[in-house]
Amino acid sequence: MKKKNSMTTNRRKSIWVFGDYRNYYQNRVTLQLIARAVALAKTINAEVCALIFGHEIDEWIMEYTAHGADRILAIDDPALKSYSTEKYLAIIERLARERDPEIILIGATDFGREFAPRLAKRLKTGLSADCVGLDITEDGLLLQIAPSFGGNMLAEIVTEFHRPQMATVRPGTFKEIPHDYERTAIVERLPLMKGLPKPRVRLIEYERSVEKEHTIENASVIVCGGRGMGNKEKFKKLQELARLLGGDVGATRPVVYAGWAEHNVLVGQAGKHIKPKILFSFGISGAIQHTAGLGEADFIVAINKNPQATMLKMADVAIVGDASDVVNNLIKELKKRIRE
Ligand code: FAD
């Protein structure tokens, strides 16, 4: 949609976050987007509006309110019991045309990736896919930071002339706001619109897939190792340290390429986005492609023999020294404490 002149509308700007509540307790991307939207909304004096479609959705209305939404647009109807790209598309398109949101944010889940580009096409606006950062420019535009040219660069994209400004964002990029059940929001319960197109796709059966792969995205302690660990044997020691700390091991790309660790623990732009309460970083230089995956780690302890290493500069505790020595000493100390 063409951007409207500010003289033609005096409604408060709105940042919409699409509510993808499937697999809620593992898939936190909607809450992470609401948190980011709350920060962005302050800058442009907007409200944060969560969209919730489905059947028996009161739980999600409560959750999104508790996690920061100012307004909820809810459609509760048995016809929306299961996700349907075609139905959801038609609904959001109509709502967007009626209400003219400034920004629409969608989690880069399988579903979000499927319907966001279609929605952007229908609304005749741009979409930045798989963003790893969002901000507001000095002109009040949504700054969409996304990997481009095969991931070799991070592009900063703005949608100057069309509305809404749209982005899908990778899970784990932002940190959710802790719930506050005292919070209130304006809840608009809308009827299911008439005349929606009959979906061409029919859901026959739904079966939850069994998660086989261990994921480090939700770990609260992560011990991450880089090329500075020296070799595979020394890198293996990180497993022992992680076990003693009750955490998981992460790795940089050279380590994965060298076969010291599996690809499913790669941290960074091409791998997992993590948000641990404490991150130990051993022998890692701190290249942008790696730090892009560190999200909002609460507390970083970095060990590097080079005092100029970027990773040390972004750490809360920076230790200049040999990574393996520190790992071995920590293991020794932790074992001693367990025995005591
Ligand atoms: P290095 O950069 O070689 O750093 C090793 C560090 O160890 C140095 O700082 C050194 O001072 C220190 N060191 C050496 N010996 C010791 C010692 N004995 N004790 C303590 N410190 C020591 N990388 C990722 O990690 N994740 C990604 O998702 C990712 N995606 C990428 C995507 C693209 C398209 C490209 C081009 C690159 C990508 N990379 C990614 C690679 C990235 O650019 C860096 O090359 C990589 O992160 C560096 O890993 P490193 O820190 O382990 O190794």
Residues whose N, C-alpha, C, O or C-beta is under 5 A from the ligand:
A	BS01	FAD	G150 G151 N152 G226 R227 G228 A251 T252 R253 P254 V267 G268 Q269 A270 G271 G283 I284 S285 G286 A287 Q289 H290 I303 N304 K305 N306 A309 G321 D322 A323
